[in-house]
Amino acid sequence: MFVSDILKIKGTDIVSITSDEPAAAAIALLCERHIGAVLVLDSHERILGILSERDLVRAMNTFREEVFAKRVSELMTQRVVTCSPQDPVAAIMGMMTAQRFRHVPVLEEGRLVGLISIGDVVKSRIEEAQAEVEALRQYITT
């Protein structure tokens, strides 16, 4: 299974925010959309960073109530690891586990085409394992 297979099921909707928005706007967006991270994009749809729940928790610990007025650019993770639609899901799962992050933007020829989460990856791996079990069950019974 490949990242493109996840995007076919999940879709390519991308939730983003600009770097000059206050953290309060990012928090509201995460809550409204029931998501764990938002991509920070420039006016040309290029990735400047990613702001995750984990980033916000760290910022709250550091800045306390002042966090809400901080700009997204001050809180976001700037070093964003990306993948391509052709990447195997197993490789992305390993990378996410080893490097301890939960969201990966998907780029195709330098263009942003989606965002996958560890939940998407785990769900696809479970479905893949269930399909293998069913294929083996069919093989054994025929």
CNS distance restraints for C-alpha pairs under 8 A (distance, minus, plus):
assign (resid   1 and name CA) (resid   5 and name CA) 6.45 0.50 0.50
assign (resid   1 and name CA) (resid  88 and name CA) 5.94 0.50 0.50
assign (resid   1 and name CA) (resid  89 and name CA) 5.85 0.50 0.50
assign (resid   1 and name CA) (resid  90 and name CA) 7.87 0.50 0.50
assign (resid   1 and name CA) (resid 124 and name CA) 7.90 0.50 0.50
assign (resid   1 and name CA) (resid 128 and name CA) 7.61 0.50 0.50
assign (resid   2 and name CA) (resid   6 and name CA) 7.03 0.50 0.50
assign (resid   2 and name CA) (resid  85 and name CA) 6.66 0.50 0.50
assign (resid   2 and name CA) (resid  86 and name CA) 5.87 0.50 0.50
assign (resid   2 and name CA) (resid  87 and name CA) 5.59 0.50 0.50
assign (resid   2 and name CA) (resid  88 and name CA) 4.34 0.50 0.50
assign (resid   2 and name CA) (resid  89 and name CA) 5.03 0.50 0.50
assign (resid   3 and name CA) (resid   7 and name CA) 6.45 0.50 0.50
assign (resid   3 and name CA) (resid  84 and name CA) 7.03 0.50 0.50
assign (resid   3 and name CA) (resid  85 and name CA) 4.71 0.50 0.50
assign (resid   3 and name CA) (resid  86 and name CA) 6.18 0.50 0.50
assign (resid   3 and name CA) (resid  87 and name CA) 5.75 0.50 0.50
assign (resid   3 and name CA) (resid  88 and name CA) 6.22 0.50 0.50
assign (resid   3 and name CA) (resid  89 and name CA) 5.60 0.50 0.50
assign (resid   4 and name CA) (resid   8 and name CA) 6.20 0.50 0.50
assign (resid   4 and name CA) (resid  85 and name CA) 4.38 0.50 0.50
assign (resid   4 and name CA) (resid  86 and name CA) 6.35 0.50 0.50
assign (resid   4 and name CA) (resid  87 and name CA) 7.99 0.50 0.50
assign (resid   5 and name CA) (resid   9 and name CA) 6.65 0.50 0.50
assign (resid   6 and name CA) (resid  10 and name CA) 5.90 0.50 0.50
assign (resid   6 and name CA) (resid  11 and name CA) 7.91 0.50 0.50
assign (resid   6 and name CA) (resid 116 and name CA) 7.78 0.50 0.50
assign (resid   6 and name CA) (resid 120 and name CA) 6.97 0.50 0.50
assign (resid   6 and name CA) (resid 121 and name CA) 7.57 0.50 0.50
assign (resid   6 and name CA) (resid 124 and name CA) 6.87 0.50 0.50
assign (resid   7 and name CA) (resid  11 and name CA) 4.97 0.50 0.50
assign (resid   7 and name CA) (resid  12 and name CA) 6.07 0.50 0.50
assign (resid   7 and name CA) (resid 114 and name CA) 7.02 0.50 0.50
assign (resid   7 and name CA) (resid 116 and name CA) 7.74 0.50 0.50
assign (resid   8 and name CA) (resid  12 and name CA) 7.89 0.50 0.50
assign (resid  10 and name CA) (resid 120 and name CA) 7.95 0.50 0.50
assign (resid  11 and name CA) (resid 114 and name CA) 7.63 0.50 0.50
assign (resid  12 and name CA) (resid 113 and name CA) 6.10 0.50 0.50
assign (resid  12 and name CA) (resid 114 and name CA) 4.69 0.50 0.50
assign (resid  12 and name CA) (resid 115 and name CA) 7.26 0.50 0.50
assign (resid  13 and name CA) (resid 114 and name CA) 6.54 0.50 0.50
assign (resid  14 and name CA) (resid  39 and name CA) 7.80 0.50 0.50
assign (resid  14 and name CA) (resid 113 and name CA) 7.89 0.50 0.50
assign (resid  14 and name CA) (resid 114 and name CA) 5.95 0.50 0.50
assign (resid  14 and name CA) (resid 115 and name CA) 6.63 0.50 0.50
assign (resid  15 and name CA) (resid  38 and name CA) 5.84 0.50 0.50
assign (resid  15 and name CA) (resid  39 and name CA) 6.49 0.50 0.50
assign (resid  16 and name CA) (resid  38 and name CA) 5.34 0.50 0.50
assign (resid  16 and name CA) (resid  39 and name CA) 4.62 0.50 0.50
assign (resid  16 and name CA) (resid  40 and name CA) 5.59 0.50 0.50
assign (resid  16 and name CA) (resid  41 and name CA) 6.40 0.50 0.50
assign (resid  17 and name CA) (resid  21 and name CA) 7.17 0.50 0.50
assign (resid  17 and name CA) (resid  26 and name CA) 7.07 0.50 0.50
assign (resid  17 and name CA) (resid  38 and name CA) 6.83 0.50 0.50
assign (resid  17 and name CA) (resid  39 and name CA) 6.35 0.50 0.50
assign (resid  17 and name CA) (resid  40 and name CA) 5.05 0.50 0.50
assign (resid  17 and name CA) (resid  41 and name CA) 6.28 0.50 0.50
assign (resid  18 and name CA) (resid  40 and name CA) 5.40 0.50 0.50
assign (resid  18 and name CA) (resid  41 and name CA) 5.59 0.50 0.50
assign (resid  18 and name CA) (resid  42 and name CA) 6.31 0.50 0.50
assign (resid  18 and name CA) (resid  72 and name CA) 7.47 0.50 0.50
assign (resid  19 and name CA) (resid  40 and name CA) 5.94 0.50 0.50
assign (resid  19 and name CA) (resid  41 and name CA) 7.12 0.50 0.50
assign (resid  19 and name CA) (resid  42 and name CA) 7.48 0.50 0.50
assign (resid  19 and name CA) (resid  48 and name CA) 7.68 0.50 0.50
assign (resid  19 and name CA) (resid  71 and name CA) 6.72 0.50 0.50
assign (resid  19 and name CA) (resid  72 and name CA) 5.01 0.50 0.50
assign (resid  19 and name CA) (resid  73 and name CA) 4.66 0.50 0.50
assign (resid  20 and name CA) (resid  71 and name CA) 5.49 0.50 0.50
assign (resid  20 and name CA) (resid  72 and name CA) 6.08 0.50 0.50
assign (resid  20 and name CA) (resid  73 and name CA) 6.39 0.50 0.50
assign (resid  21 and name CA) (resid  25 and name CA) 6.49 0.50 0.50
assign (resid  21 and name CA) (resid  26 and name CA) 7.44 0.50 0.50
assign (resid  21 and name CA) (resid  71 and name CA) 5.55 0.50 0.50
assign (resid  21 and name CA) (resid  72 and name CA) 5.74 0.50 0.50
assign (resid  22 and name CA) (resid  26 and name CA) 6.92 0.50 0.50
assign (resid  22 and name CA) (resid  68 and name CA) 6.52 0.50 0.50
assign (resid  22 and name CA) (resid  69 and name CA) 5.42 0.50 0.50
assign (resid  22 and name CA) (resid  70 and name CA) 5.52 0.50 0.50
assign (resid  22 and name CA) (resid  71 and name CA) 4.39 0.50 0.50
assign (resid  22 and name CA) (resid  72 and name CA) 5.73 0.50 0.50
assign (resid  23 and name CA) (resid  27 and name CA) 6.16 0.50 0.50
assign (resid  23 and name CA) (resid  67 and name CA) 6.68 0.50 0.50
assign (resid  23 and name CA) (resid  68 and name CA) 5.01 0.50 0.50
assign (resid  23 and name CA) (resid  69 and name CA) 6.15 0.50 0.50
assign (resid  23 and name CA) (resid  70 and name CA) 5.63 0.50 0.50
assign (resid  23 and name CA) (resid  71 and name CA) 5.64 0.50 0.50
assign (resid  23 and name CA) (resid  72 and name CA) 5.29 0.50 0.50
assign (resid  23 and name CA) (resid  75 and name CA) 7.88 0.50 0.50
assign (resid  24 and name CA) (resid  28 and name CA) 6.20 0.50 0.50
assign (resid  24 and name CA) (resid  67 and name CA) 7.92 0.50 0.50
assign (resid  24 and name CA) (resid  68 and name CA) 4.67 0.50 0.50
assign (resid  24 and name CA) (resid  69 and name CA) 6.70 0.50 0.50
assign (resid  25 and name CA) (resid  29 and name CA) 6.19 0.50 0.50
assign (resid  26 and name CA) (resid  30 and name CA) 6.20 0.50 0.50
assign (resid  26 and name CA) (resid  38 and name CA) 7.46 0.50 0.50
assign (resid  26 and name CA) (resid  51 and name CA) 7.99 0.50 0.50
assign (resid  26 and name CA) (resid  72 and name CA) 7.34 0.50 0.50
assign (resid  27 and name CA) (resid  31 and name CA) 6.24 0.50 0.50
assign (resid  28 and name CA) (resid  32 and name CA) 6.01 0.50 0.50
assign (resid  29 and name CA) (resid  33 and name CA) 6.05 0.50 0.50
assign (resid  30 and name CA) (resid  34 and name CA) 5.72 0.50 0.50
assign (resid  30 and name CA) (resid  35 and name CA) 5.16 0.50 0.50
assign (resid  30 and name CA) (resid  36 and name CA) 6.33 0.50 0.50
assign (resid  30 and name CA) (resid  37 and name CA) 6.74 0.50 0.50
assign (resid  30 and name CA) (resid  38 and name CA) 7.05 0.50 0.50
assign (resid  31 and name CA) (resid  35 and name CA) 6.87 0.50 0.50
assign (resid  36 and name CA) (resid  52 and name CA) 5.79 0.50 0.50
assign (resid  36 and name CA) (resid  53 and name CA) 5.59 0.50 0.50
assign (resid  37 and name CA) (resid  50 and name CA) 6.81 0.50 0.50
assign (resid  37 and name CA) (resid  51 and name CA) 5.51 0.50 0.50
assign (resid  37 and name CA) (resid  52 and name CA) 4.01 0.50 0.50
assign (resid  37 and name CA) (resid  53 and name CA) 6.20 0.50 0.50
assign (resid  37 and name CA) (resid 103 and name CA) 7.07 0.50 0.50
assign (resid  38 and name CA) (resid  50 and name CA) 5.86 0.50 0.50
assign (resid  38 and name CA) (resid  51 and name CA) 5.40 0.50 0.50
assign (resid  38 and name CA) (resid  52 and name CA) 6.42 0.50 0.50
assign (resid  39 and name CA) (resid  47 and name CA) 6.97 0.50 0.50
assign (resid  39 and name CA) (resid  48 and name CA) 7.93 0.50 0.50
assign (resid  39 and name CA) (resid  49 and name CA) 6.26 0.50 0.50
assign (resid  39 and name CA) (resid  50 and name CA) 4.52 0.50 0.50
assign (resid  39 and name CA) (resid  51 and name CA) 6.38 0.50 0.50
assign (resid  40 and name CA) (resid  47 and name CA) 5.98 0.50 0.50
assign (resid  40 and name CA) (resid  48 and name CA) 5.47 0.50 0.50
assign (resid  40 and name CA) (resid  49 and name CA) 4.99 0.50 0.50
assign (resid  40 and name CA) (resid  50 and name CA) 5.34 0.50 0.50
assign (resid  40 and name CA) (resid  51 and name CA) 6.99 0.50 0.50
assign (resid  40 and name CA) (resid  72 and name CA) 7.92 0.50 0.50
assign (resid  40 and name CA) (resid  76 and name CA) 7.85 0.50 0.50
assign (resid  41 and name CA) (resid  45 and name CA) 5.29 0.50 0.50
assign (resid  41 and name CA) (resid  46 and name CA) 5.31 0.50 0.50
assign (resid  41 and name CA) (resid  47 and name CA) 4.67 0.50 0.50
assign (resid  41 and name CA) (resid  48 and name CA) 5.37 0.50 0.50
assign (resid  41 and name CA) (resid  49 and name CA) 7.11 0.50 0.50
assign (resid  42 and name CA) (resid  46 and name CA) 5.45 0.50 0.50
assign (resid  42 and name CA) (resid  47 and name CA) 6.64 0.50 0.50
assign (resid  42 and name CA) (resid  48 and name CA) 6.52 0.50 0.50
assign (resid  45 and name CA) (resid 112 and name CA) 7.38 0.50 0.50
assign (resid  46 and name CA) (resid 111 and name CA) 7.77 0.50 0.50
assign (resid  46 and name CA) (resid 112 and name CA) 7.42 0.50 0.50
assign (resid  48 and name CA) (resid  78 and name CA) 6.32 0.50 0.50
assign (resid  49 and name CA) (resid  73 and name CA) 7.92 0.50 0.50
assign (resid  49 and name CA) (resid  76 and name CA) 5.86 0.50 0.50
assign (resid  49 and name CA) (resid  77 and name CA) 5.40 0.50 0.50
assign (resid  49 and name CA) (resid  78 and name CA) 4.36 0.50 0.50
assign (resid  49 and name CA) (resid  79 and name CA) 6.66 0.50 0.50
assign (resid  49 and name CA) (resid  80 and name CA) 6.01 0.50 0.50
assign (resid  50 and name CA) (resid  76 and name CA) 5.44 0.50 0.50
assign (resid  50 and name CA) (resid  77 and name CA) 5.35 0.50 0.50
assign (resid  50 and name CA) (resid  78 and name CA) 6.71 0.50 0.50
assign (resid  50 and name CA) (resid  80 and name CA) 6.78 0.50 0.50
assign (resid  51 and name CA) (resid  55 and name CA) 6.08 0.50 0.50
assign (resid  51 and name CA) (resid  56 and name CA) 7.39 0.50 0.50
assign (resid  51 and name CA) (resid  72 and name CA) 7.33 0.50 0.50
assign (resid  51 and name CA) (resid  75 and name CA) 7.00 0.50 0.50
assign (resid  51 and name CA) (resid  76 and name CA) 4.50 0.50 0.50
assign (resid  51 and name CA) (resid  77 and name CA) 6.15 0.50 0.50
assign (resid  52 and name CA) (resid  56 and name CA) 6.44 0.50 0.50
assign (resid  52 and name CA) (resid  76 and name CA) 7.45 0.50 0.50
assign (resid  53 and name CA) (resid  57 and name CA) 6.22 0.50 0.50
assign (resid  54 and name CA) (resid  58 and name CA) 6.32 0.50 0.50
assign (resid  55 and name CA) (resid  59 and name CA) 6.19 0.50 0.50
assign (resid  55 and name CA) (resid  75 and name CA) 6.45 0.50 0.50
assign (resid  55 and name CA) (resid  76 and name CA) 6.48 0.50 0.50
assign (resid  55 and name CA) (resid  77 and name CA) 7.21 0.50 0.50
assign (resid  56 and name CA) (resid  60 and name CA) 6.03 0.50 0.50
assign (resid  56 and name CA) (resid  75 and name CA) 7.06 0.50 0.50
assign (resid  57 and name CA) (resid  61 and name CA) 6.28 0.50 0.50
assign (resid  58 and name CA) (resid  62 and name CA) 6.39 0.50 0.50
assign (resid  59 and name CA) (resid  63 and name CA) 5.75 0.50 0.50
assign (resid  59 and name CA) (resid  64 and name CA) 7.40 0.50 0.50
assign (resid  59 and name CA) (resid  67 and name CA) 6.32 0.50 0.50
assign (resid  59 and name CA) (resid  75 and name CA) 6.56 0.50 0.50
assign (resid  60 and name CA) (resid  64 and name CA) 4.65 0.50 0.50
assign (resid  60 and name CA) (resid  65 and name CA) 6.97 0.50 0.50
assign (resid  60 and name CA) (resid  66 and name CA) 7.99 0.50 0.50
assign (resid  60 and name CA) (resid  67 and name CA) 5.77 0.50 0.50
assign (resid  63 and name CA) (resid  67 and name CA) 5.24 0.50 0.50
assign (resid  66 and name CA) (resid  70 and name CA) 6.81 0.50 0.50
assign (resid  70 and name CA) (resid  74 and name CA) 6.57 0.50 0.50
assign (resid  70 and name CA) (resid  75 and name CA) 7.52 0.50 0.50
assign (resid  71 and name CA) (resid  75 and name CA) 7.01 0.50 0.50
assign (resid  72 and name CA) (resid  76 and name CA) 5.89 0.50 0.50
assign (resid  80 and name CA) (resid 104 and name CA) 7.77 0.50 0.50
assign (resid  81 and name CA) (resid 104 and name CA) 6.38 0.50 0.50
assign (resid  81 and name CA) (resid 105 and name CA) 7.40 0.50 0.50
assign (resid  82 and name CA) (resid 104 and name CA) 5.41 0.50 0.50
assign (resid  82 and name CA) (resid 105 and name CA) 5.05 0.50 0.50
assign (resid  82 and name CA) (resid 106 and name CA) 5.77 0.50 0.50
assign (resid  82 and name CA) (resid 107 and name CA) 6.70 0.50 0.50
assign (resid  83 and name CA) (resid  87 and name CA) 6.61 0.50 0.50
assign (resid  83 and name CA) (resid  92 and name CA) 7.59 0.50 0.50
assign (resid  83 and name CA) (resid 104 and name CA) 6.72 0.50 0.50
assign (resid  83 and name CA) (resid 105 and name CA) 6.47 0.50 0.50
assign (resid  83 and name CA) (resid 106 and name CA) 4.98 0.50 0.50
assign (resid  83 and name CA) (resid 107 and name CA) 6.13 0.50 0.50
assign (resid  84 and name CA) (resid 106 and name CA) 5.19 0.50 0.50
assign (resid  84 and name CA) (resid 107 and name CA) 5.14 0.50 0.50
assign (resid  84 and name CA) (resid 108 and name CA) 5.71 0.50 0.50
assign (resid  85 and name CA) (resid 106 and name CA) 6.48 0.50 0.50
assign (resid  85 and name CA) (resid 107 and name CA) 7.23 0.50 0.50
assign (resid  85 and name CA) (resid 108 and name CA) 6.70 0.50 0.50
assign (resid  87 and name CA) (resid  91 and name CA) 7.11 0.50 0.50
assign (resid  87 and name CA) (resid  92 and name CA) 7.16 0.50 0.50
assign (resid  88 and name CA) (resid  92 and name CA) 6.61 0.50 0.50
assign (resid  89 and name CA) (resid  93 and name CA) 6.07 0.50 0.50
assign (resid  89 and name CA) (resid 121 and name CA) 6.54 0.50 0.50
assign (resid  89 and name CA) (resid 124 and name CA) 7.98 0.50 0.50
assign (resid  89 and name CA) (resid 125 and name CA) 7.69 0.50 0.50
assign (resid  90 and name CA) (resid  94 and name CA) 6.23 0.50 0.50
assign (resid  90 and name CA) (resid 125 and name CA) 7.73 0.50 0.50
assign (resid  91 and name CA) (resid  95 and name CA) 6.20 0.50 0.50
assign (resid  92 and name CA) (resid  96 and name CA) 6.05 0.50 0.50
assign (resid  92 and name CA) (resid 121 and name CA) 7.92 0.50 0.50
assign (resid  93 and name CA) (resid  97 and name CA) 6.12 0.50 0.50
assign (resid  93 and name CA) (resid 118 and name CA) 7.14 0.50 0.50
assign (resid  93 and name CA) (resid 121 and name CA) 6.41 0.50 0.50
assign (resid  93 and name CA) (resid 122 and name CA) 7.73 0.50 0.50
assign (resid  94 and name CA) (resid  98 and name CA) 6.01 0.50 0.50
assign (resid  95 and name CA) (resid  99 and name CA) 5.91 0.50 0.50
assign (resid  96 and name CA) (resid 100 and name CA) 5.51 0.50 0.50
assign (resid  96 and name CA) (resid 101 and name CA) 5.28 0.50 0.50
assign (resid  96 and name CA) (resid 102 and name CA) 6.24 0.50 0.50
assign (resid  96 and name CA) (resid 103 and name CA) 7.93 0.50 0.50
assign (resid  96 and name CA) (resid 118 and name CA) 7.29 0.50 0.50
assign (resid  97 and name CA) (resid 101 and name CA) 6.98 0.50 0.50
assign (resid 102 and name CA) (resid 117 and name CA) 5.44 0.50 0.50
assign (resid 102 and name CA) (resid 118 and name CA) 5.00 0.50 0.50
assign (resid 103 and name CA) (resid 115 and name CA) 6.84 0.50 0.50
assign (resid 103 and name CA) (resid 116 and name CA) 5.74 0.50 0.50
assign (resid 103 and name CA) (resid 117 and name CA) 4.38 0.50 0.50
assign (resid 103 and name CA) (resid 118 and name CA) 6.39 0.50 0.50
assign (resid 104 and name CA) (resid 115 and name CA) 5.66 0.50 0.50
assign (resid 104 and name CA) (resid 116 and name CA) 5.40 0.50 0.50
assign (resid 104 and name CA) (resid 117 and name CA) 6.37 0.50 0.50
assign (resid 105 and name CA) (resid 112 and name CA) 7.10 0.50 0.50
assign (resid 105 and name CA) (resid 113 and name CA) 7.81 0.50 0.50
assign (resid 105 and name CA) (resid 114 and name CA) 5.88 0.50 0.50
assign (resid 105 and name CA) (resid 115 and name CA) 4.22 0.50 0.50
assign (resid 105 and name CA) (resid 116 and name CA) 6.35 0.50 0.50
assign (resid 106 and name CA) (resid 112 and name CA) 5.96 0.50 0.50
assign (resid 106 and name CA) (resid 113 and name CA) 5.64 0.50 0.50
assign (resid 106 and name CA) (resid 114 and name CA) 4.96 0.50 0.50
assign (resid 106 and name CA) (resid 115 and name CA) 5.50 0.50 0.50
assign (resid 106 and name CA) (resid 116 and name CA) 7.25 0.50 0.50
assign (resid 107 and name CA) (resid 111 and name CA) 5.16 0.50 0.50
assign (resid 107 and name CA) (resid 112 and name CA) 4.55 0.50 0.50
assign (resid 107 and name CA) (resid 113 and name CA) 5.65 0.50 0.50
assign (resid 107 and name CA) (resid 114 and name CA) 7.24 0.50 0.50
assign (resid 108 and name CA) (resid 112 and name CA) 6.49 0.50 0.50
assign (resid 108 and name CA) (resid 113 and name CA) 6.50 0.50 0.50
assign (resid 116 and name CA) (resid 120 and name CA) 6.12 0.50 0.50
assign (resid 116 and name CA) (resid 121 and name CA) 7.33 0.50 0.50
assign (resid 117 and name CA) (resid 121 and name CA) 6.45 0.50 0.50
assign (resid 118 and name CA) (resid 122 and name CA) 6.06 0.50 0.50
assign (resid 119 and name CA) (resid 123 and name CA) 6.03 0.50 0.50
assign (resid 120 and name CA) (resid 124 and name CA) 6.23 0.50 0.50
assign (resid 121 and name CA) (resid 125 and name CA) 6.26 0.50 0.50
assign (resid 122 and name CA) (resid 126 and name CA) 6.16 0.50 0.50
assign (resid 123 and name CA) (resid 127 and name CA) 6.24 0.50 0.50
assign (resid 124 and name CA) (resid 128 and name CA) 6.09 0.50 0.50
assign (resid 125 and name CA) (resid 129 and name CA) 6.14 0.50 0.50
assign (resid 126 and name CA) (resid 130 and name CA) 6.12 0.50 0.50
assign (resid 127 and name CA) (resid 131 and name CA) 6.17 0.50 0.50
assign (resid 128 and name CA) (resid 132 and name CA) 6.32 0.50 0.50
assign (resid 129 and name CA) (resid 133 and name CA) 6.23 0.50 0.50
assign (resid 130 and name CA) (resid 134 and name CA) 6.20 0.50 0.50
assign (resid 131 and name CA) (resid 135 and name CA) 6.14 0.50 0.50
assign (resid 132 and name CA) (resid 136 and name CA) 6.17 0.50 0.50
assign (resid 133 and name CA) (resid 137 and name CA) 6.07 0.50 0.50
assign (resid 134 and name CA) (resid 138 and name CA) 6.13 0.50 0.50
assign (resid 135 and name CA) (resid 139 and name CA) 6.13 0.50 0.50
assign (resid 136 and name CA) (resid 140 and name CA) 6.11 0.50 0.50
assign (resid 137 and name CA) (resid 141 and name CA) 6.25 0.50 0.50
assign (resid 138 and name CA) (resid 142 and name CA) 6.23 0.50 0.50
